Amino acid sequence: MFEKILIANRGEIAVRIIRTCKEMGIKTVAVYSEADAHSMHVQMADEAVCIGPAPSSESYLRIDRIISAAEITDVDAIHPGYGFLSEDPKFAEICESCNIKFIGPSAKAMQALSDKAVSRELAKKAGVPIPPGSEGVVETEEDAVAIAQKIGYPVMLKAVAGGGGRGMRVAHNDISLKKNFHMAKSEAEKAFGNPGVYLEKYFENPHHIEFQILGDGRGNIIHLGERDCSVQRRHQKLVEETPSPLIEQRFKDLRKKMGKAAIRIAQAAGYTNAGTVEFIVDDKGNYYFLEVNKRIQVEHPVTEEVTNTDLIRLQILIAAGECPKLSQSNVRFHGHSIECRINAEDPYDNFRPCPGRVEMYYPPGGRGVRVESHVYSGYVIPSTYDSMIGKLVVRGRDRTAALNRMSRALEEFMITGIKTTIPFLQTIMKDPDFRRGSYSTGFIEQLLKRGAA
């Protein structure tokens, strides 16, 4: 087993990883930017190394500085968390070349899945349905128009190296496609250093459902059920839950079908460690492959709650070669879990980020309530990074119990000095359509139109 792990990340996920490491008797090293000198993960780790100024391009995305910190502190392994370098095959390769274990999938598996257009082809070969679209990167706007006219509008342009809603544009006709083509390429270049975009059919208000997968490195790959992530703003998730109300209420046979499809894709890529296979599902129960997230997900706690697992611990065990043999028959599901992302944003001003000093921070507690956060009273939320400052996770014996518990916990959650998504999340939990499980990716837009503000 590893003696010391460096966490190449910040915020709540760094805190989350440190906690599991402590429980496993593993020492930890935090890396931090100048803006994060007083962050919780720096205070919790056994050692901490500053790796540069606030911009992530000069700190958390600097492979050379992270590797230097790892060598100076003599770590055995690096956990990348999510975001930043977590899905960079080059980073994984460099870790291995320096005899430092990368806690995640192999560079080869990441490479096979890093290009979304390529992973579409891999899914197709594995017999998994994919949305109609281009056969790879679209080079010109003329090619984009020709493909769109063939498959029919609306269509979506997507960055091949994208994530988090960046480099994504919807077009409903030739004119908007030509305009959005160059905007999507520009966004992709700025966000990911890769201007490549591909095109696929856009489904109006589908359901966004993903499956958690695990590969033990010995050829065994399992799934730990689905997560419904359809409550989104600007293609970024805000509420996640498991099991999916759509599958539970209308298409129970989909769980087995989609779970097997997720495993086939992972097997085709030779996947190991934790990952997530994302799908969209229409109202008729048709599902289509979207992408594979080659890392731990923000929303992994809901899966942990209903399967009684510690996914970070399993990641570490797999990387160390000490994970027990994984078997699908051993996976058991209990109850219902919901996660709300607590963001420093103003939901009623187009989710404008609201960084600043937290005057008071009082998290909720009680049975079945879990808070993942790096925030405390007096903490200054920097404007440099993502606006998510925590996650509120609850578990109940069924969905109604979980919804009631989440509503109670949100009422208890007090953060002053900044604006947060908490009041808006309270509105979601009380919305009749959401409580019925009748929602899709257009839910938040529809909620705001109905006058939730």
GUDO-812986 format. One record per residue (C-alpha): x, y, z; residue number from 0. Coordinates in steps of 0.02 Angstrom, whole numbers, plus 50000, padded with zeros to 5 digits. Example, Ala and Ser with C-alpha at 12.3 -4.5 7.8 and 13.67 -1.06 7.14 Angstrom:
<sites>
SITE	50615	49775	50390	0
SITE	50684	49947	50357	1
</sites>
This chain:
<sites>
SITE	50000	50000	50000	0
SITE	50055	50179	49967	1
SITE	50138	50271	50111	2
SITE	50111	50447	50043	3
SITE	49994	50521	49910	4
SITE	49998	50693	49831	5
SITE	49829	50768	49787	6
SITE	49846	50868	49626	7
SITE	49689	50969	49655	8
SITE	49604	51093	49770	9
SITE	49439	51128	49858	10
SITE	49313	51001	49917	11
SITE	49381	50854	49815	12
SITE	49555	50878	49891	13
SITE	49477	50876	50065	14
SITE	49375	50721	50017	15
SITE	49530	50626	49961	16
SITE	49631	50677	50114	17
SITE	49496	50610	50229	18
SITE	49498	50438	50150	19
SITE	49689	50435	50150	20
SITE	49690	50473	50336	21
SITE	49569	50330	50369	22
SITE	49683	50215	50270	23
SITE	49837	50271	50366	24
SITE	49913	50356	50213	25
SITE	50006	50521	50228	26
SITE	49954	50662	50112	27
SITE	50034	50807	50020	28
SITE	49931	50955	49965	29
SITE	49981	51070	49823	30
SITE	49910	51244	49817	31
SITE	49915	51408	49724	32
SITE	49948	51574	49809	33
SITE	49760	51606	49809	34
SITE	49731	51445	49906	35
SITE	49862	51471	50043	36
SITE	49724	51470	50176	37
SITE	49614	51336	50098	38
SITE	49555	51189	50203	39
SITE	49649	51055	50106	40
SITE	49814	51144	50142	41
SITE	49777	51142	50328	42
SITE	49721	50960	50330	43
SITE	49865	50880	50234	44
SITE	50023	50817	50318	45
SITE	50128	50923	50201	46
SITE	50091	51064	50080	47
SITE	50186	51139	49933	48
SITE	50147	51302	49844	49
SITE	50155	51276	49656	50
SITE	50125	51450	49587	51
SITE	50013	51603	49572	52
SITE	49823	51601	49566	53
SITE	49789	51565	49381	54
SITE	49771	51377	49357	55
SITE	49880	51389	49203	56
SITE	50022	51439	49319	57
SITE	49984	51316	49459	58
SITE	49861	51171	49452	59
SITE	49889	51142	49266	60
SITE	50079	51148	49277	61
SITE	50135	50966	49264	62
SITE	50317	51011	49295	63
SITE	50279	51098	49460	64
SITE	50166	50958	49522	65
SITE	50295	50826	49480	66
SITE	50430	50930	49566	67
SITE	50320	50940	49722	68
SITE	50294	50752	49715	69
SITE	50481	50717	49700	70
SITE	50528	50840	49838	71
SITE	50403	50760	49959	72
SITE	50444	50582	49901	73
SITE	50266	50523	49867	74
SITE	50217	50352	49801	75
SITE	50064	50407	49704	76
SITE	49963	50556	49641	77
SITE	49774	50571	49647	78
SITE	49714	50699	49518	79
SITE	49536	50722	49583	80
SITE	49424	50793	49446	81
SITE	49455	50935	49325	82
SITE	49627	51010	49297	83
SITE	49745	50868	49245	84
SITE	49633	50722	49294	85
SITE	49599	50668	49114	86
SITE	49766	50714	49037	87
SITE	49852	50558	48970	88
SITE	50017	50653	48959	89
SITE	50011	50686	49146	90
SITE	49976	50502	49181	91
SITE	50121	50451	49069	92
SITE	50241	50571	49154	93
SITE	50188	50508	49327	94
SITE	50226	50330	49276	95
SITE	50392	50378	49196	96
SITE	50442	50456	49362	97
SITE	50393	50297	49454	98
SITE	50244	50384	49534	99
SITE	50078	50290	49524	100
SITE	49937	50386	49442	101
SITE	49775	50347	49533	102
SITE	49658	50332	49386	103
SITE	49645	50245	49217	104
SITE	49799	50208	49113	105
SITE	49864	50337	48991	106
SITE	49820	50215	48850	107
SITE	49639	50201	48905	108
SITE	49626	50389	48926	109
SITE	49700	50416	48754	110
SITE	49570	50299	48679	111
SITE	49431	50400	48759	112
SITE	49504	50576	48767	113
SITE	49437	50628	48597	114
SITE	49247	50627	48604	115
SITE	49233	50598	48417	116
SITE	49348	50446	48431	117
SITE	49254	50379	48583	118
SITE	49092	50390	48483	119
SITE	49169	50272	48356	120
SITE	49229	50156	48495	121
SITE	49052	50150	48566	122
SITE	48982	50114	48394	123
SITE	49100	49967	48373	124
SITE	49048	49904	48546	125
SITE	48867	49900	48487	126
SITE	48811	50048	48593	127
SITE	48689	50173	48514	128
SITE	48762	50344	48474	129
SITE	48672	50503	48417	130
SITE	48678	50534	48229	131
SITE	48822	50651	48189	132
SITE	48990	50681	48105	133
SITE	49118	50543	48082	134
SITE	49248	50641	48178	135
SITE	49309	50821	48185	136
SITE	49217	50942	48069	137
SITE	49346	51050	47980	138
SITE	49240	51182	47893	139
SITE	49072	51267	47915	140
SITE	49022	51201	47743	141
SITE	49050	51023	47803	142
SITE	48952	51061	47961	143
SITE	48804	51126	47861	144
SITE	48806	50974	47746	145
SITE	48802	50854	47894	146
SITE	48666	50954	47984	147
SITE	48556	50953	47830	148
SITE	48578	50765	47817	149
SITE	48534	50721	47998	150
SITE	48412	50865	48024	151
SITE	48407	51014	48142	152
SITE	48429	51052	48284	153
SITE	48611	51000	48301	154
SITE	48746	51028	48430	155
SITE	48928	51073	48404	156
SITE	49042	50997	48537	157
SITE	49225	51017	48578	158
SITE	49313	50851	48555	159
SITE	49419	50885	48710	160
SITE	49280	50972	48804	161
SITE	49186	50965	48967	162
SITE	49085	51073	49085	163
SITE	48978	51145	48947	164
SITE	49118	51240	48862	165
SITE	49138	51229	48674	166
SITE	48957	51175	48655	167
SITE	48835	51267	48542	168
SITE	48660	51225	48480	169
SITE	48604	51273	48304	170
SITE	48428	51268	48234	171
SITE	48466	51319	48054	172
SITE	48607	51349	47930	173
SITE	48633	51529	47982	174
SITE	48650	51493	48168	175
SITE	48762	51343	48131	176
SITE	48885	51449	48030	177
SITE	48889	51578	48169	178
SITE	48908	51452	48310	179
SITE	49037	51347	48218	180
SITE	49174	51477	48239	181
SITE	49118	51524	48415	182
SITE	49125	51342	48471	183
SITE	49299	51320	48396	184
SITE	49360	51478	48482	185
SITE	49288	51425	48651	186
SITE	49366	51253	48632	187
SITE	49536	51326	48591	188
SITE	49533	51442	48741	189
SITE	49468	51313	48864	190
SITE	49561	51156	48809	191
SITE	49699	51209	48689	192
SITE	49612	51108	48553	193
SITE	49494	51194	48429	194
SITE	49423	51031	48362	195
SITE	49234	51014	48362	196
SITE	49116	50878	48303	197
SITE	48931	50882	48268	198
SITE	48787	50775	48327	199
SITE	48598	50776	48329	200
SITE	48529	50883	48471	201
SITE	48386	50808	48570	202
SITE	48268	50936	48646	203
SITE	48255	50915	48835	204
SITE	48322	50737	48853	205
SITE	48368	50651	49015	206
SITE	48553	50648	49061	207
SITE	48592	50482	49143	208
SITE	48765	50414	49183	209
SITE	48835	50251	49250	210
SITE	48976	50235	49376	211
SITE	49102	50103	49321	212
SITE	49250	50021	49407	213
SITE	49387	49914	49331	214
SITE	49499	49817	49451	215
SITE	49648	49802	49333	216
SITE	49625	49614	49315	217
SITE	49497	49622	49176	218
SITE	49344	49637	49289	219
SITE	49234	49789	49257	220
SITE	49072	49824	49350	221
SITE	48946	49965	49362	222
SITE	48874	50037	49522	223
SITE	48709	50096	49453	224
SITE	48652	50255	49371	225
SITE	48644	50437	49420	226
SITE	48514	50557	49348	227
SITE	48600	50723	49312	228
SITE	48463	50807	49211	229
SITE	48446	50963	49321	230
SITE	48573	51075	49236	231
SITE	48610	51256	49197	232
SITE	48717	51298	49045	233
SITE	48752	51111	49022	234
SITE	48825	51102	49199	235
SITE	48746	50991	49330	236
SITE	48662	51065	49484	237
SITE	48565	50919	49560	238
SITE	48603	50733	49544	239
SITE	48513	50582	49613	240
SITE	48511	50394	49613	241
SITE	48415	50293	49565	242
SITE	48348	50389	49416	243
SITE	48161	50430	49431	244
SITE	48143	50403	49243	245
SITE	48212	50226	49253	246
SITE	48123	50184	49416	247
SITE	47954	50247	49360	248
SITE	47950	50209	49174	249
SITE	48094	50107	49104	250
SITE	48160	49985	49234	251
SITE	48234	49872	49101	252
SITE	48350	50014	49049	253
SITE	48459	49994	49203	254
SITE	48520	49823	49147	255
SITE	48535	49873	48963	256
SITE	48629	50035	48995	257
SITE	48737	49958	49130	258
SITE	48793	49822	49010	259
SITE	48823	49952	48874	260
SITE	48932	50055	48992	261
SITE	49036	49900	49033	262
SITE	49057	49857	48848	263
SITE	49127	50029	48813	264
SITE	49246	50017	48961	265
SITE	49304	49844	48905	266
SITE	49335	49906	48728	267
SITE	49449	50041	48798	268
SITE	49539	49925	48920	269
SITE	49478	50034	49063	270
SITE	49539	50020	49243	271
SITE	49497	50116	49401	272
SITE	49345	50232	49419	273
SITE	49253	50317	49277	274
SITE	49082	50369	49217	275
SITE	48992	50329	49055	276
SITE	48866	50463	49009	277
SITE	48708	50440	48906	278
SITE	48557	50539	48852	279
SITE	48385	50458	48857	280
SITE	48229	50519	48768	281
SITE	48050	50506	48828	282
SITE	48025	50344	48733	283
SITE	48165	50255	48825	284
SITE	48293	50265	48684	285
SITE	48469	50293	48748	286
SITE	48626	50359	48663	287
SITE	48808	50364	48717	288
SITE	48881	50536	48753	289
SITE	49056	50517	48826	290
SITE	49164	50437	48959	291
SITE	49227	50541	49104	292
SITE	49394	50462	49146	293
SITE	49403	50511	49329	294
SITE	49304	50521	49489	295
SITE	49147	50627	49466	296
SITE	49087	50774	49570	297
SITE	48928	50676	49604	298
SITE	49010	50514	49660	299
SITE	48943	50529	49840	300
SITE	48765	50482	49790	301
SITE	48829	50317	49722	302
SITE	48928	50289	49881	303
SITE	48773	50319	49987	304
SITE	48663	50189	49900	305
SITE	48800	50057	49876	306
SITE	48888	50079	50044	307
SITE	49058	50102	49960	308
SITE	49203	50225	49970	309
SITE	49249	50256	49788	310
SITE	49407	50352	49832	311
SITE	49467	50205	49938	312
SITE	49429	50086	49795	313
SITE	49526	50197	49675	314
SITE	49677	50190	49789	315
SITE	49664	50002	49814	316
SITE	49650	49972	49626	317
SITE	49801	50083	49591	318
SITE	49901	49991	49725	319
SITE	49851	49822	49655	320
SITE	49764	49775	49818	321
SITE	49581	49785	49769	322
SITE	49478	49628	49797	323
SITE	49409	49549	49637	324
SITE	49260	49652	49578	325
SITE	49098	49561	49541	326
SITE	48933	49633	49479	327
SITE	48837	49507	49584	328
SITE	48909	49584	49743	329
SITE	48838	49757	49707	330
SITE	48685	49799	49814	331
SITE	48579	49956	49809	332
SITE	48491	50029	49962	333
SITE	48378	50181	49972	334
SITE	48386	50344	49874	335
SITE	48518	50481	49874	336
SITE	48516	50660	49811	337
SITE	48658	50785	49792	338
SITE	48642	50974	49775	339
SITE	48792	51075	49719	340
SITE	48816	51229	49826	341
SITE	48887	51363	49712	342
SITE	48940	51542	49749	343
SITE	48822	51608	49616	344
SITE	48667	51715	49594	345
SITE	48539	51600	49511	346
SITE	48425	51747	49475	347
SITE	48560	51843	49381	348
SITE	48602	51708	49254	349
SITE	48702	51612	49385	350
SITE	48832	51750	49396	351
SITE	48982	51697	49504	352
SITE	48986	51784	49674	353
SITE	49160	51764	49751	354
SITE	49203	51851	49915	355
SITE	49222	51828	50102	356
SITE	49109	51704	50192	357
SITE	49050	51789	50350	358
SITE	48960	51640	50427	359
SITE	48964	51458	50376	360
SITE	48849	51336	50464	361
SITE	48822	51168	50378	362
SITE	48672	51057	50413	363
SITE	48684	50892	50506	364
SITE	48578	50750	50569	365
SITE	48543	50576	50509	366
SITE	48574	50541	50326	367
SITE	48655	50710	50290	368
SITE	48830	50730	50218	369
SITE	48921	50891	50174	370
SITE	49076	50897	50064	371
SITE	49156	51069	50070	372
SITE	49318	51164	50095	373
SITE	49233	51322	50157	374
SITE	49232	51394	50333	375
SITE	49185	51559	50417	376
SITE	49306	51693	50361	377
SITE	49361	51599	50206	378
SITE	49383	51706	50051	379
SITE	49315	51623	49894	380
SITE	49434	51667	49751	381
SITE	49367	51725	49583	382
SITE	49498	51622	49491	383
SITE	49416	51450	49501	384
SITE	49250	51360	49480	385
SITE	49110	51432	49585	386
SITE	49063	51268	49671	387
SITE	49101	51282	49856	388
SITE	49022	51123	49920	389
SITE	48901	50979	49898	390
SITE	48754	50932	50007	391
SITE	48713	50747	49999	392
SITE	48568	50657	50082	393
SITE	48505	50480	50089	394
SITE	48330	50416	50127	395
SITE	48239	50250	50125	396
SITE	48152	50307	49964	397
SITE	48145	50461	49853	398
SITE	48011	50550	49953	399
SITE	48110	50530	50114	400
SITE	48267	50592	50027	401
SITE	48177	50744	49956	402
SITE	48107	50790	50126	403
SITE	48277	50769	50206	404
SITE	48360	50876	50073	405
SITE	48230	51014	50098	406
SITE	48262	51011	50285	407
SITE	48451	51013	50263	408
SITE	48445	51158	50140	409
SITE	48343	51259	50265	410
SITE	48478	51228	50396	411
SITE	48623	51271	50280	412
SITE	48676	51450	50323	413
SITE	48807	51542	50222	414
SITE	48815	51732	50236	415
SITE	48924	51864	50154	416
SITE	48900	51795	49979	417
SITE	48757	51739	49869	418
SITE	48736	51552	49843	419
SITE	48622	51430	49751	420
SITE	48542	51372	49914	421
SITE	48378	51471	49898	422
SITE	48358	51413	49718	423
SITE	48390	51233	49767	424
SITE	48254	51248	49899	425
SITE	48135	51302	49760	426
SITE	48184	51150	49656	427
SITE	48152	51030	49800	428
SITE	47976	51100	49822	429
SITE	47931	51104	49637	430
SITE	47787	50984	49598	431
SITE	47863	50923	49434	432
SITE	48031	50887	49516	433
SITE	47949	50797	49661	434
SITE	47854	50688	49537	435
SITE	48018	50649	49449	436
SITE	47951	50733	49292	437
SITE	48100	50833	49232	438
SITE	48232	50839	49095	439
SITE	48383	50945	49048	440
SITE	48269	51093	49011	441
SITE	48197	51093	49187	442
SITE	48289	51244	49259	443
SITE	48252	51353	49108	444
SITE	48068	51305	49121	445
SITE	48069	51337	49309	446
SITE	48139	51512	49286	447
SITE	48012	51549	49149	448
SITE	47873	51498	49268	449
SITE	47928	51636	49385	450
SITE	48036	51545	49512	451
SITE	48132	51707	49530	452
</sites>
